[in-house]
Amino acid sequence: MEITAKDVERLAFVSRLELTDEERAAYTRSLQESLSYLDLLKQADTTAVEAAERVLPMINLFREDKAQPGLARELVFANAPEEEDGAFKVPRIL
């Protein structure tokens, strides 16, 4: 597959990026190099490689759900800029 400057321009447009001519050329070269490498990988003989679902073994990391004591309210709000009625007070967004 060949990447052209027009392809990069279209990608920049849908990504809402404004690229200079130098950046467009650099991205075109970079993407073309990446695709060329992928084409090289496609040529690798993988017939003797067993298909794998996962790279790492699957281990159940769930722990028993037990109630534990939480932090003291004073510690929780110690570094809070503002606190009101036992809750963090944050600036209004809307």
Protein Blocks (a to p, Z undefined) as FASTA:
>chain_A
ZZdfklmmmmmmmnopacdfklmmmmmmmmmmmmmmmmmmmmpccklpccdfbfbdcddf
bdcddddddddfklmmmmgmbdcehiacdddfZZ
